[in-house]
């Protein structure tokens, strides 16, 4: 699936994720639990898409790029669980916490930002073939944060990275070298 995430065209990804984004905000009057469950599933699908992108980008990172895929996956799962719990357990879909719960919420907020950060820094690192500074990946980070619009800018870059990695694998395969 990570392969599809990298080679899909921007309009395909937009059409696949747009219904998910609509379902994330679904409210059904008179059947709130069903609407909440549908929204929770939509949030999980949204974060799964980011997980597919992260696992597809990770093997392509240049040598010397030390980003933790496990931490990324844990944070994606925690973000999906936090939003799913939020829409199921609350009526107004907002976080409220005091004391120790505030620390949990702060980490949930960090986890929510860590996913797009990982994707942005990984993509730019692959494109530049070295660890980028913040200014180099900030625009990419904004595109991942504002996904319905950002997909039009991100996906062509992912397509290019995928094509380059496939051609590099084919060249190494013809030369008899493991990639």
C-alpha positions in Angstrom: 0.0 0.0 0.0 2.9 2.3 0.6 3.9 1.9 -3.0 0.4 3.1 -4.1 0.7 6.0 -1.7 3.9 7.1 -3.5 2.8 6.5 -7.1 -0.8 7.7 -7.0 -1.6 11.0 -8.8 -2.6 14.1 -6.8 -6.2 14.0 -8.1 -6.5 10.3 -7.0 -5.3 11.0 -3.5 -7.5 14.1 -3.3 -10.6 12.1 -4.4 -9.7 9.3 -1.9 -9.1 11.6 1.1 -11.9 14.1 0.5 -14.7 11.8 1.5 -12.7 10.8 4.6 -12.3 14.5 5.5 -16.0 15.0 5.1 -16.8 11.9 7.2 -14.5 13.1 10.0 -16.9 15.9 10.6 -20.1 13.9 10.3 -23.0 14.5 12.8 -26.1 12.5 12.5 -29.0 14.0 14.5 -30.8 11.4 16.5 -28.0 8.8 16.0 -25.0 10.5 17.5 -23.2 7.3 18.3 -23.3 6.1 14.7 -22.1 9.5 13.5 -19.3 9.4 16.1 -18.3 5.9 15.1 -18.2 6.8 11.4 -16.1 9.9 12.3 -13.7 7.8 14.4 -13.2 5.4 11.5 -12.6 8.3 9.2 -9.9 9.7 11.5 -8.2 6.3 11.6 -8.2 6.1 7.8 -6.8 9.7 7.6 -3.9 8.8 9.9 -3.4 5.4 8.3 -2.7 7.3 5.0 0.1 9.2 6.8 1.4 5.9 8.2 1.6 4.5 4.7 3.5 7.5 3.4 5.9 7.4 6.3 6.7 3.7 5.9 7.2 4.2 2.2 9.5 7.2 2.6 11.6 5.7 5.5 13.6 3.2 3.4 14.5 5.9 0.9 16.1 8.2 3.5 19.8 9.0 2.8 22.5 7.5 4.9 23.1 9.6 8.0 19.4 10.6 8.3 18.4 9.4 11.8 14.6 9.6 12.1 12.8 7.1 14.2 10.1 5.2 12.2 8.8 3.4 15.4 8.3 6.7 17.2 6.4 8.0 14.1 4.2 5.0 14.0 3.4 5.2 17.7 2.5 8.9 17.4 0.3 8.2 14.4 -1.5 5.5 16.3 -1.9 7.7 19.4 -3.2 10.6 17.2 -5.8 8.3 15.6 -6.8 6.9 19.0 -7.0 10.4 20.6 -9.2 11.7 17.8 -11.3 8.6 17.8 -11.8 8.8 21.5 -12.6 12.5 21.2 -15.4 12.1 18.7 -16.9 9.1 20.5 -16.6 10.3 24.1 -17.4 14.0 23.8 -20.3 15.9 22.3 -18.4 19.1 21.4 -15.3 17.4 20.0 -12.8 19.4 22.1 -10.1 18.5 24.5 -10.4 19.6 28.1 -7.9 18.6 30.8 -6.4 19.7 34.1 -3.6 18.4 36.1 -2.1 15.2 34.9 -4.6 15.0 32.1 -3.1 18.2 30.7 0.2 16.4 30.2 -1.5 13.6 28.3 -3.1 16.2 26.1 0.2 18.0 25.5 1.7 14.8 24.3 -1.3 14.1 22.1 -0.8 17.6 20.5 2.9 16.8 20.0 2.0 13.5 18.4 -0.4 15.2 16.1 2.4 17.5 14.9 5.1 14.9 14.9 3.4 12.9 12.1 3.4 15.6 9.5 6.8 16.8 10.6 8.3 13.3 10.1 6.7 13.2 6.6 8.0 16.7 5.7 11.5 16.2 6.9 11.7 12.8 5.3 10.5 14.0 1.9 12.9 17.0 1.9 15.8 14.8 3.2 15.3 12.4 0.4 15.1 15.1 -2.2 18.2 17.0 -0.9 20.1 13.8 0.1 21.0 15.3 3.5 19.3 16.4 6.7 17.5 19.7 5.9 17.3 22.7 8.2 13.9 23.9 9.3 13.5 26.6 6.6 13.9 24.0 3.9 11.0 21.8 5.1 8.7 24.3 6.7 6.6 24.8 3.5 6.3 21.0 3.1 5.2 20.8 6.7 2.4 23.3 6.0 1.3 21.3 3.0 1.0 18.2 5.1 -0.8 20.1 7.9 -3.3 21.5 5.4 -3.7 18.2 3.5 -6.7 18.8 1.1 -4.8 21.7 -0.4 -1.3 20.4 0.3 -1.9 17.2 -1.6 -1.7 19.1 -4.9 1.9 20.2 -4.1 3.1 17.1 -2.1 1.9 14.2 -4.3 3.9 15.2 -7.5 7.0 15.3 -5.4 6.2 11.9 -3.9 5.7 10.6 -7.5 9.1 12.0 -8.5 10.8 10.4 -5.5 9.1 7.1 -6.2 10.1 7.1 -9.9 13.7 8.0 -9.0 13.9 5.2 -6.4 12.5 2.6 -8.9 14.9 3.7 -11.6 17.8 3.5 -9.1 16.7 -0.1 -8.1 16.5 -1.1 -11.8 20.0 0.2 -12.5 21.4 -1.5 -9.4 19.6 -4.7 -10.4 21.1 -4.6 -13.9 24.5 -4.1 -12.4 24.0 -7.0 -10.0 24.2 -4.9 -6.8 21.8 -5.0 -3.9 20.2 -1.6 -3.1 
